[in-house]
Amino acid sequence: MDVVILTNSPGEVTGWVRPVVERLVERDANSRVFVFLSPCVFASRREAQVLREIPGISGVFSPREYIGYALFGRRPAGFAPAGPGVVVHLGGDFMHSARVAKRLGFPAVAYSDRTASFHGSFKVIAVEDNRVRDKLIAKGIPPGKLRVIGNLMVDSVKPSFPRDLARQAFGIREDAFCVLIMPGSRPQQVKHMAPFFLEVAGLIKKVERRAEFLLALSPFVSREMFEAAVGEAAVEFGGRSGEEDAAQDAAREHTGDAEMAGKTRVHIVEPDKRYDAMAASDLAIVMPGTSTAELGFLGIPMVVAVPLNWPGEVPLPGILGLAGGVPVLGGLLKRYAIRGLINKVEFTALPNKRARKMIVPEVRGVLDPEDVAIQALELLQDASRRMTISKNLIEAMGAAGAANRLVDIIFEAAGGGGDRCWQVDSDPQGGPERA
């Protein structure tokens, strides 16, 4: 079977595509998976590189190659689907998947955590929960076309170690507060938020001496990009070996110089260890996005920063994005548009959105590092509140298993049946329930 996936940006690549491809390959090692990247203002420009590192993907094609194929029928080199096959929409404008499905003559299925369009082009639209299902029914999508399967993002979260072993691997002391910093997955985010969050870390350390810091790099952020962003930050960066860092820390403690020249020590975590860093943490400081769902699934309390300090760097889709590119006036229009949009958004953290309540604090506006540090310190100093937040996060994010259910749907669409191991839950906030 040939599976042609359409996707677009960092969260969809790691949170949706990766777990679905893993389950597809487990189910049928002979399946061929091709991935087209559709045009997207939220892309990091490293999606193709990350996709090529996922086992089981036979070909990855750029937005330019997508346009050539979708509009003009020019097949990119290496793309030779023979059928039977299915087109799977996993992010971006639904129009792109509908167009590719029509050109190939394949049935199409989609996954959505919000909305859907071109529904006539899709055999099945899988959705995150009954809240999304009801919303799409109200927009005119036939109920029989919709299936609740759960939250795909949590299926990608797989720490290698339990909490205690993860802390040991990073050299975190038993009595320490481990604070995880996650500065984003796009170049413009890392450029501003990496130094901003490092300032937050320094402020936290001044008040809470037991705090130790990990900074997890996104798969979409190169080490060089990060180092260019932080420059001469007032921190000392740890190496890649937890054992080595622990030995160095012990030596500094013995000499009474644990921070060396007043710098806050931050251990840099490579992308393949980021879930271990999450598991080791007592608290995370993070931007809105997929990371909030992943942390939520693990029950890690977090402070979500939504800064409007650099409105010109915020990508916007459609006409607003185009208007923002107009010299002089464009920047002004974009600034007002972003402030207006953020005021209309009730929640930015994904667990808060799912629960429809403020489980974790969101700090919005033109921010100073102190604004975020205060929220973080309040959580660090309140163990009972952190415990309550952790419990609520786990309840909000639900159980894993959505990728398996979507693979069932893919095989059904291709005419190959599938292991029907789920049914729709009747809880209006819930997801699927094992039969």
FIMI-903913 format. One record per residue (C-alpha): residue in three letters; x, y, z. Coordinates in Angstrom, 2 decimals. Last residue first. Layout:
! residues N
+-----+---------+---------+---------+
: res :      px :      py :      pz :
+-----+---------+---------+---------+
: ALA :       X :       Y :       Z :
...
+-----+---------+---------+---------+
END
This chain:
! residues 435
+-----+---------+---------+---------+
: res :      px :      py :      pz :
+-----+---------+---------+---------+
: ALA :  -13.50 :   -1.63 :   23.35 :
: ARG :  -10.93 :    1.03 :   24.16 :
: GLU :  -12.40 :    4.49 :   24.52 :
: PRO :  -11.93 :    7.38 :   22.19 :
: GLY :  -11.74 :   10.97 :   23.29 :
: GLY :  -13.50 :   12.78 :   26.05 :
: GLN :  -14.92 :   16.25 :   26.43 :
: PRO :  -18.44 :   15.32 :   25.36 :
: ASP :  -18.15 :   11.89 :   27.08 :
: SER :  -19.87 :    9.38 :   24.80 :
: ASP :  -16.67 :    7.76 :   23.64 :
: VAL :  -16.42 :    6.61 :   20.04 :
: GLN :  -15.20 :    3.03 :   19.67 :
: TRP :  -11.80 :    1.44 :   19.43 :
: CYS :   -9.86 :   -1.66 :   18.47 :
: ARG :  -11.03 :   -2.11 :   14.90 :
: ASP :   -7.96 :   -3.87 :   13.56 :
: GLY :   -7.86 :   -2.89 :    9.92 :
: GLY :   -9.79 :   -3.61 :    6.75 :
: GLY :   -7.64 :   -3.45 :    3.65 :
: GLY :   -9.92 :   -1.48 :    1.37 :
: ALA :   -7.55 :    1.49 :    1.19 :
: ALA :   -9.96 :    3.55 :    3.28 :
: GLU :  -10.10 :    0.74 :    5.83 :
: PHE :   -6.30 :    0.63 :    6.01 :
: ILE :   -6.14 :    4.38 :    6.64 :
: ILE :   -8.90 :    4.19 :    9.25 :
: ASP :   -7.06 :    1.50 :   11.20 :
: VAL :   -3.91 :    3.64 :   10.95 :
: LEU :   -5.90 :    6.48 :   12.52 :
: ARG :   -6.85 :    4.23 :   15.42 :
: ASN :   -3.27 :    3.20 :   15.99 :
: ALA :   -2.16 :    6.84 :   15.95 :
: ALA :   -4.86 :    7.80 :   18.49 :
: GLY :   -3.55 :    5.34 :   21.09 :
: ALA :   -2.30 :    7.50 :   23.96 :
: ALA :   -4.54 :    8.48 :   26.86 :
: GLY :   -6.05 :   11.83 :   27.73 :
: MET :   -4.55 :   15.32 :   27.55 :
: ALA :   -6.92 :   16.97 :   30.03 :
: GLU :   -6.71 :   14.26 :   32.69 :
: ILE :   -2.91 :   14.29 :   32.62 :
: LEU :   -2.86 :   18.08 :   32.86 :
: ASN :   -5.33 :   18.12 :   35.75 :
: LYS :   -3.20 :   15.73 :   37.81 :
: SER :   -0.02 :   17.71 :   37.13 :
: ILE :   -1.74 :   21.00 :   37.99 :
: THR :   -2.91 :   19.59 :   41.33 :
: MET :    0.60 :   18.36 :   42.16 :
: ARG :    2.13 :   21.70 :   41.18 :
: ARG :   -0.36 :   23.50 :   43.41 :
: SER :    0.53 :   21.28 :   46.37 :
: ALA :    4.27 :   21.78 :   45.80 :
: ASP :    3.99 :   25.59 :   45.98 :
: GLN :    7.43 :   27.24 :   45.92 :
: LEU :    8.27 :   26.09 :   42.41 :
: LEU :    4.89 :   27.31 :   41.18 :
: GLU :    5.29 :   30.83 :   42.58 :
: LEU :    8.86 :   30.89 :   41.28 :
: ALA :    7.70 :   30.15 :   37.74 :
: GLN :    5.02 :   32.85 :   37.80 :
: ILE :    7.52 :   35.42 :   39.09 :
: ALA :   10.13 :   34.37 :   36.51 :
: VAL :    7.71 :   34.91 :   33.62 :
: ASP :    6.91 :   38.52 :   34.45 :
: GLU :   10.52 :   39.17 :   35.55 :
: PRO :   11.77 :   38.30 :   32.05 :
: ASP :    9.87 :   41.36 :   30.79 :
: LEU :    6.82 :   40.89 :   28.64 :
: VAL :    4.83 :   42.82 :   26.08 :
: GLY :    1.66 :   40.78 :   26.38 :
: ARG :    0.77 :   37.35 :   27.71 :
: VAL :    1.75 :   35.10 :   30.61 :
: GLU :   -0.24 :   31.87 :   30.50 :
: PRO :   -0.57 :   29.96 :   33.77 :
: VAL :   -1.34 :   26.23 :   33.64 :
: ILE :   -4.79 :   24.69 :   34.17 :
: MET :   -6.62 :   27.76 :   32.83 :
: LYS :   -9.93 :   26.26 :   31.71 :
: ARG :  -11.51 :   24.88 :   28.56 :
: ALA :   -9.94 :   21.49 :   29.33 :
: ARG :   -8.73 :   20.94 :   25.77 :
: LYS :   -7.71 :   24.56 :   25.30 :
: ASN :   -5.89 :   24.66 :   28.64 :
: PRO :   -4.01 :   21.49 :   27.69 :
: LEU :   -3.08 :   23.09 :   24.34 :
: ALA :   -1.64 :   26.27 :   25.84 :
: THR :   -2.97 :   29.34 :   23.98 :
: PHE :   -6.32 :   29.89 :   25.70 :
: GLU :   -9.12 :   32.44 :   25.25 :
: VAL :   -7.86 :   33.78 :   21.94 :
: LYS :   -9.74 :   36.98 :   21.08 :
: ASN :   -7.22 :   39.22 :   22.82 :
: ILE :   -4.45 :   37.50 :   20.88 :
: LEU :   -6.11 :   38.42 :   17.59 :
: GLY :   -6.41 :   42.13 :   18.36 :
: ARG :   -2.82 :   42.35 :   19.54 :
: ILE :   -1.69 :   40.53 :   16.42 :
: ALA :   -3.68 :   42.77 :   14.08 :
: TYR :   -2.43 :   45.95 :   15.75 :
: ARG :    1.20 :   44.92 :   15.33 :
: LYS :    0.62 :   43.64 :   11.82 :
: LEU :   -0.88 :   46.92 :   10.67 :
: LEU :    2.07 :   48.87 :   12.11 :
: GLY :    4.60 :   46.55 :   10.49 :
: GLY :    2.84 :   46.77 :    7.14 :
: LEU :    2.69 :   50.56 :    7.21 :
: VAL :    6.49 :   50.90 :    7.00 :
: PRO :    7.09 :   48.52 :    4.05 :
: VAL :    4.24 :   46.11 :    3.22 :
: GLY :    5.07 :   42.63 :    4.52 :
: GLY :    2.40 :   42.72 :    7.23 :
: ALA :   -0.25 :   43.11 :    4.55 :
: LEU :    0.70 :   39.72 :    3.11 :
: GLY :    0.45 :   38.02 :    6.50 :
: LEU :   -2.87 :   39.67 :    7.24 :
: ILE :   -4.19 :   38.63 :    3.82 :
: GLY :   -3.59 :   34.93 :    4.47 :
: PRO :   -1.61 :   33.49 :    7.37 :
: LEU :    0.30 :   35.37 :   10.07 :
: PRO :    3.90 :   34.79 :   11.16 :
: VAL :    5.05 :   36.66 :   14.30 :
: GLU :    8.41 :   38.36 :   13.76 :
: GLY :    6.99 :   41.86 :   13.27 :
: PRO :    5.14 :   41.52 :   16.56 :
: TRP :    8.41 :   41.37 :   18.58 :
: ASN :    7.51 :   42.08 :   22.21 :
: LEU :    4.13 :   40.34 :   21.97 :
: PRO :    5.24 :   37.56 :   24.28 :
: VAL :    3.08 :   34.49 :   24.96 :
: ALA :    4.93 :   32.67 :   27.75 :
: VAL :    3.49 :   29.39 :   29.02 :
: VAL :    4.51 :   28.48 :   32.57 :
: MET :    4.56 :   24.74 :   33.05 :
: PRO :    3.57 :   21.84 :   35.28 :
: ILE :    4.71 :   18.43 :   33.93 :
: GLY :    1.89 :   15.87 :   33.80 :
: LEU :    3.54 :   13.69 :   31.15 :
: PHE :    0.65 :   14.29 :   28.73 :
: GLY :    0.77 :   17.98 :   29.61 :
: LEU :    4.44 :   18.22 :   28.71 :
: GLU :    3.67 :   16.77 :   25.28 :
: ALA :    0.64 :   19.02 :   24.80 :
: THR :    2.58 :   22.15 :   25.83 :
: SER :    5.42 :   21.10 :   23.53 :
: THR :    3.05 :   21.08 :   20.56 :
: GLY :    2.57 :   24.82 :   20.69 :
: PRO :    2.60 :   27.83 :   23.00 :
: MET :    6.10 :   28.81 :   24.23 :
: VAL :    7.68 :   27.12 :   27.24 :
: ILE :    9.02 :   27.36 :   30.75 :
: ALA :    8.86 :   23.89 :   32.27 :
: LEU :    8.55 :   22.75 :   35.89 :
: ASP :    9.58 :   19.77 :   38.03 :
: SER :   11.57 :   18.22 :   35.20 :
: ALA :   13.15 :   14.82 :   34.65 :
: ALA :   10.35 :   13.49 :   32.40 :
: MET :   10.59 :   16.58 :   30.20 :
: ALA :   14.36 :   16.17 :   29.85 :
: ASP :   13.82 :   12.51 :   28.92 :
: TYR :   11.38 :   13.70 :   26.26 :
: ARG :   14.04 :   16.12 :   24.95 :
: LYS :   16.74 :   13.45 :   24.56 :
: ASP :   16.63 :   13.11 :   20.75 :
: PRO :   16.57 :   16.91 :   20.41 :
: GLU :   19.89 :   17.52 :   22.22 :
: VAL :   19.73 :   18.81 :   25.78 :
: ILE :   21.80 :   21.85 :   26.76 :
: HIS :   22.57 :   21.98 :   30.50 :
: VAL :   22.27 :   25.50 :   31.90 :
: ARG :   24.56 :   26.88 :   34.64 :
: THR :   23.75 :   30.40 :   35.77 :
: LYS :   26.83 :   32.63 :   35.59 :
: GLY :   28.17 :   34.50 :   38.58 :
: ALA :   31.83 :   33.97 :   37.68 :
: MET :   31.58 :   30.22 :   38.20 :
: GLU :   28.19 :   28.99 :   39.35 :
: ALA :   29.09 :   26.29 :   41.88 :
: ASP :   32.22 :   28.01 :   43.15 :
: GLY :   32.41 :   26.65 :   46.72 :
: THR :   35.43 :   24.48 :   45.88 :
: HIS :   33.57 :   21.26 :   46.67 :
: GLU :   30.47 :   22.56 :   44.91 :
: ARG :   32.55 :   23.18 :   41.80 :
: ALA :   33.91 :   19.61 :   41.86 :
: ALA :   30.44 :   18.16 :   42.37 :
: ASP :   29.12 :   20.23 :   39.46 :
: GLN :   31.90 :   18.95 :   37.20 :
: ALA :   31.16 :   15.34 :   38.15 :
: ALA :   27.44 :   15.85 :   37.52 :
: ASP :   28.18 :   17.51 :   34.16 :
: GLU :   30.30 :   14.54 :   33.07 :
: GLU :   27.58 :   12.08 :   34.06 :
: GLY :   24.93 :   14.05 :   32.23 :
: SER :   26.98 :   14.09 :   29.05 :
: ARG :   26.05 :   16.68 :   26.42 :
: GLY :   27.99 :   19.60 :   27.84 :
: GLY :   26.76 :   22.32 :   30.16 :
: PHE :   26.31 :   25.91 :   29.12 :
: GLU :   27.40 :   28.70 :   31.45 :
: VAL :   24.93 :   31.54 :   31.52 :
: ALA :   25.02 :   35.31 :   31.21 :
: ALA :   24.49 :   35.12 :   27.46 :
: GLU :   27.34 :   36.03 :   25.13 :
: GLY :   25.58 :   35.01 :   21.92 :
: VAL :   22.23 :   33.41 :   22.68 :
: ALA :   20.78 :   33.47 :   19.17 :
: ALA :   23.95 :   32.49 :   17.29 :
: GLU :   24.40 :   29.54 :   19.64 :
: PHE :   20.85 :   28.38 :   18.96 :
: MET :   21.17 :   28.58 :   15.20 :
: GLU :   24.50 :   26.74 :   15.35 :
: ARG :   23.02 :   23.93 :   17.46 :
: SER :   20.36 :   23.52 :   14.82 :
: VAL :   16.70 :   24.10 :   15.63 :
: PHE :   13.98 :   22.01 :   13.99 :
: PRO :   14.58 :   18.97 :   16.19 :
: SER :   13.87 :   21.35 :   19.10 :
: LEU :   16.63 :   22.00 :   21.63 :
: ALA :   15.89 :   21.29 :   25.27 :
: LEU :   17.34 :   23.66 :   27.85 :
: LEU :   17.88 :   22.07 :   31.26 :
: PHE :   18.20 :   24.14 :   34.40 :
: GLU :   18.87 :   23.57 :   38.08 :
: ALA :   16.96 :   25.40 :   40.82 :
: ARG :   18.13 :   24.81 :   44.41 :
: ARG :   19.22 :   28.45 :   44.79 :
: GLU :   15.68 :   29.74 :   44.37 :
: VAL :   15.76 :   33.55 :   44.38 :
: LYS :   18.87 :   34.32 :   42.31 :
: LYS :   18.37 :   31.12 :   40.31 :
: ILE :   14.91 :   32.22 :   39.16 :
: LEU :   16.29 :   35.51 :   37.86 :
: GLY :   19.05 :   33.76 :   35.92 :
: ALA :   16.58 :   31.32 :   34.41 :
: VAL :   14.36 :   34.19 :   33.24 :
: GLU :   17.37 :   35.76 :   31.55 :
: LEU :   17.93 :   32.43 :   29.80 :
: PHE :   14.28 :   32.54 :   28.73 :
: PHE :   14.81 :   35.88 :   26.97 :
: PRO :   18.09 :   34.77 :   25.35 :
: ALA :   16.36 :   31.69 :   23.85 :
: MET :   13.09 :   33.55 :   23.18 :
: HIS :   14.31 :   36.12 :   20.66 :
: LYS :   16.28 :   34.23 :   18.03 :
: VAL :   14.66 :   30.93 :   19.02 :
: GLN :   11.21 :   32.18 :   18.07 :
: GLN :   12.33 :   33.73 :   14.77 :
: PRO :   14.13 :   30.52 :   13.78 :
: ARG :   11.14 :   28.26 :   14.51 :
: SER :   11.00 :   25.45 :   17.07 :
: GLY :   10.55 :   27.20 :   20.38 :
: PRO :   12.49 :   28.30 :   23.48 :
: MET :   11.94 :   25.21 :   25.66 :
: ILE :   13.47 :   25.70 :   29.13 :
: LEU :   13.16 :   22.88 :   31.68 :
: VAL :   13.44 :   23.65 :   35.40 :
: CYS :   14.68 :   20.87 :   37.69 :
: PHE :   14.16 :   21.80 :   41.35 :
: ALA :   17.01 :   20.24 :   43.28 :
: ASP :   16.92 :   17.98 :   46.35 :
: GLU :   17.94 :   14.81 :   44.49 :
: ARG :   20.61 :   16.58 :   42.44 :
: ILE :   20.17 :   16.64 :   38.68 :
: GLY :   23.08 :   14.96 :   36.85 :
: PHE :   21.24 :   14.71 :   33.54 :
: ALA :   21.17 :   10.90 :   33.54 :
: GLN :   20.30 :   10.88 :   37.24 :
: ARG :   17.26 :   13.06 :   36.61 :
: ALA :   16.15 :   10.71 :   33.84 :
: LEU :   16.61 :    7.73 :   36.17 :
: ASP :   14.34 :    9.29 :   38.78 :
: ARG :   11.67 :   10.39 :   36.28 :
: PRO :   11.32 :    7.16 :   34.33 :
: PHE :   13.70 :    6.67 :   31.42 :
: SER :   13.62 :    6.53 :   27.61 :
: PRO :   10.82 :    9.10 :   27.44 :
: LYS :    8.20 :    8.36 :   24.78 :
: VAL :    5.93 :   11.23 :   23.73 :
: SER :    4.96 :   10.69 :   20.08 :
: ASP :    1.52 :    9.28 :   20.87 :
: VAL :    0.63 :   12.42 :   22.86 :
: MET :    0.30 :   14.50 :   19.71 :
: LEU :   -2.34 :   12.30 :   18.11 :
: ASN :   -5.07 :   13.31 :   20.56 :
: GLY :   -8.10 :   11.04 :   20.48 :
: ILE :   -9.86 :    8.97 :   17.80 :
: VAL :  -13.28 :   10.58 :   17.34 :
: ARG :  -14.65 :    9.67 :   13.94 :
: LEU :  -16.44 :   11.98 :   11.50 :
: LYS :  -17.91 :   11.05 :    8.09 :
: GLY :  -21.12 :    9.66 :    9.60 :
: PRO :  -21.77 :   12.99 :   11.34 :
: PRO :  -22.11 :   14.76 :    7.94 :
: ILE :  -20.07 :   18.00 :    7.88 :
: GLY :  -22.38 :   21.02 :    7.97 :
: LYS :  -20.54 :   23.53 :   10.15 :
: ALA :  -22.50 :   22.40 :   13.22 :
: ILE :  -21.23 :   18.87 :   12.53 :
: LEU :  -17.70 :   20.27 :   12.57 :
: LYS :  -18.16 :   21.86 :   16.00 :
: ASP :  -19.77 :   18.71 :   17.38 :
: ARG :  -16.79 :   16.62 :   16.25 :
: VAL :  -14.29 :   19.14 :   17.65 :
: ARG :  -15.92 :   18.93 :   21.10 :
: ASN :  -16.29 :   15.17 :   20.67 :
: ASP :  -12.54 :   14.74 :   20.63 :
: GLU :   -9.42 :   14.82 :   18.44 :
: VAL :  -11.01 :   14.27 :   15.06 :
: ALA :  -10.76 :   11.75 :   12.25 :
: ILE :  -12.24 :   12.92 :    8.95 :
: VAL :  -13.22 :    9.97 :    6.78 :
: LYS :  -13.75 :    9.58 :    3.03 :
: PHE :  -12.39 :   13.03 :    2.30 :
: SER :  -12.97 :   15.18 :   -0.78 :
: GLY :  -16.46 :   16.29 :    0.30 :
: HIS :  -14.90 :   17.71 :    3.45 :
: PHE :  -13.18 :   20.47 :    1.46 :
: SER :  -12.71 :   22.20 :    4.83 :
: ALA :  -11.95 :   21.08 :    8.36 :
: THR :  -11.66 :   22.59 :   11.83 :
: ARG :   -9.90 :   22.22 :   15.14 :
: ASP :   -7.93 :   19.09 :   16.08 :
: SER :   -8.20 :   17.55 :   12.64 :
: TYR :   -7.09 :   14.32 :   11.01 :
: ALA :   -7.83 :   13.57 :    7.38 :
: VAL :   -8.66 :   10.70 :    5.04 :
: ALA :   -8.36 :   10.57 :    1.27 :
: PRO :   -9.26 :    8.00 :   -1.37 :
: PHE :   -6.71 :    7.81 :   -4.19 :
: GLY :   -7.27 :    9.01 :   -7.78 :
: LEU :   -3.75 :   10.43 :   -7.80 :
: ARG :   -4.73 :   13.88 :   -9.07 :
: LYS :   -7.85 :   13.99 :   -6.93 :
: ALA :   -5.98 :   12.89 :   -3.81 :
: VAL :   -3.30 :   15.53 :   -4.45 :
: ARG :   -5.91 :   18.32 :   -4.72 :
: ALA :   -7.83 :   17.23 :   -1.64 :
: SER :   -4.60 :   17.11 :    0.35 :
: HIS :   -3.70 :   20.65 :   -0.66 :
: MET :   -7.21 :   22.02 :   -0.10 :
: PHE :   -7.16 :   20.79 :    3.49 :
: ASP :   -4.76 :   23.64 :    4.29 :
: GLY :   -1.93 :   22.51 :    6.54 :
: GLY :   -1.67 :   19.44 :    8.73 :
: LEU :   -1.88 :   15.68 :    8.66 :
: HIS :   -4.04 :   14.92 :    5.61 :
: VAL :   -3.63 :   11.31 :    4.54 :
: VAL :   -3.84 :   10.29 :    0.89 :
: VAL :   -4.48 :    6.56 :    0.48 :
: GLY :   -3.07 :    3.95 :   -1.88 :
: PRO :   -3.57 :    0.80 :   -3.87 :
: GLY :   -1.52 :    1.83 :   -5.62 :
: ALA :    1.55 :    2.37 :   -7.78 :
: PRO :    3.00 :    5.52 :   -6.27 :
: ALA :    6.13 :    6.73 :   -8.10 :
: PHE :    7.63 :    9.70 :   -6.29 :
: GLY :   11.41 :    9.34 :   -6.40 :
: ALA :   11.99 :   12.35 :   -8.60 :
: PRO :    9.13 :   14.80 :   -8.32 :
: ARG :    6.00 :   14.17 :  -10.39 :
: ARG :    5.05 :   17.13 :  -12.51 :
: GLY :    1.24 :   17.15 :  -12.66 :
: PHE :    1.00 :   20.88 :  -13.23 :
: LEU :   -0.88 :   22.28 :  -10.25 :
: ALA :   -0.54 :   19.56 :   -7.60 :
: TYR :    2.79 :   18.19 :   -8.86 :
: GLY :    4.69 :   21.43 :   -9.34 :
: ILE :    3.14 :   22.91 :   -6.21 :
: TYR :    4.20 :   19.90 :   -4.15 :
: GLU :    7.73 :   20.08 :   -5.56 :
: ARG :    7.97 :   23.72 :   -4.45 :
: PRO :    6.57 :   22.82 :   -1.03 :
: SER :    9.34 :   20.21 :   -0.71 :
: PHE :    9.05 :   16.47 :   -1.17 :
: VAL :    9.99 :   13.67 :    1.22 :
: GLY :   10.31 :   10.08 :   -0.02 :
: SER :   10.32 :    6.51 :    1.30 :
: ILE :    9.43 :    7.27 :    4.92 :
: GLY :    9.79 :    4.18 :    7.10 :
: PRO :   12.30 :    5.46 :    9.61 :
: ILE :   11.96 :    9.19 :   10.42 :
: GLU :   15.23 :   11.02 :    9.64 :
: ARG :   13.96 :   12.22 :    6.26 :
: LEU :   11.10 :   13.96 :    8.05 :
: VAL :   13.47 :   16.05 :   10.16 :
: GLN :   15.38 :   17.28 :    7.10 :
: ALA :   12.17 :   18.04 :    5.20 :
: GLU :   10.78 :   20.04 :    8.14 :
: ARG :   13.85 :   22.26 :    8.45 :
: ARG :   12.36 :   25.36 :    6.79 :
: SER :   10.71 :   26.31 :   10.11 :
: ALA :    7.16 :   26.35 :    8.73 :
: PHE :    4.49 :   28.66 :   10.17 :
: VAL :    3.91 :   30.55 :    6.90 :
: CYS :    2.96 :   27.28 :    5.21 :
: PRO :    3.29 :   25.86 :    1.69 :
: SER :    2.57 :   22.10 :    1.63 :
: LEU :    5.20 :   19.53 :    2.52 :
: PHE :    4.59 :   16.27 :    0.68 :
: VAL :    5.35 :   12.98 :    2.43 :
: PHE :    5.61 :    9.55 :    0.81 :
: VAL :    5.11 :    6.34 :    2.78 :
: ARG :    5.52 :    2.90 :    1.20 :
: SER :    3.81 :    0.02 :    2.96 :
: ASN :    5.78 :   -3.22 :    2.98 :
: ALA :    6.48 :   -3.12 :    6.73 :
: ASP :    2.76 :   -3.31 :    7.40 :
: ARG :    1.44 :   -2.80 :   10.92 :
: GLU :    4.70 :   -1.67 :   12.52 :
: VAL :    5.42 :    0.54 :    9.50 :
: LEU :    2.02 :    2.17 :    9.77 :
: ARG :    2.39 :    2.62 :   13.53 :
: GLU :    5.71 :    4.46 :   13.17 :
: VAL :    4.35 :    6.53 :   10.29 :
: VAL :    1.39 :    7.65 :   12.42 :
: PRO :    3.61 :    8.49 :   15.40 :
: ARG :    5.98 :   10.64 :   13.28 :
: VAL :    3.35 :   12.43 :   11.17 :
: TRP :    1.23 :   13.82 :   14.00 :
: GLY :    3.31 :   15.36 :   16.81 :
: THR :    6.73 :   15.56 :   15.16 :
: VAL :    5.69 :   16.74 :   11.69 :
: GLU :    2.47 :   18.45 :   12.77 :
: GLY :    4.18 :   20.52 :   15.42 :
: PRO :    7.04 :   21.53 :   13.13 :
: SER :    5.08 :   22.65 :   10.04 :
: ASN :    3.22 :   21.53 :    6.90 :
: THR :    1.81 :   18.08 :    6.27 :
: LEU :    0.41 :   16.05 :    3.37 :
: ILE :    0.88 :   12.29 :    3.60 :
: VAL :    0.82 :    9.86 :    0.67 :
: VAL :    0.41 :    6.24 :    1.77 :
: ASP :    1.17 :    3.54 :   -0.79 :
: MET :    0.00 :    0.00 :    0.00 :
+-----+---------+---------+---------+
END
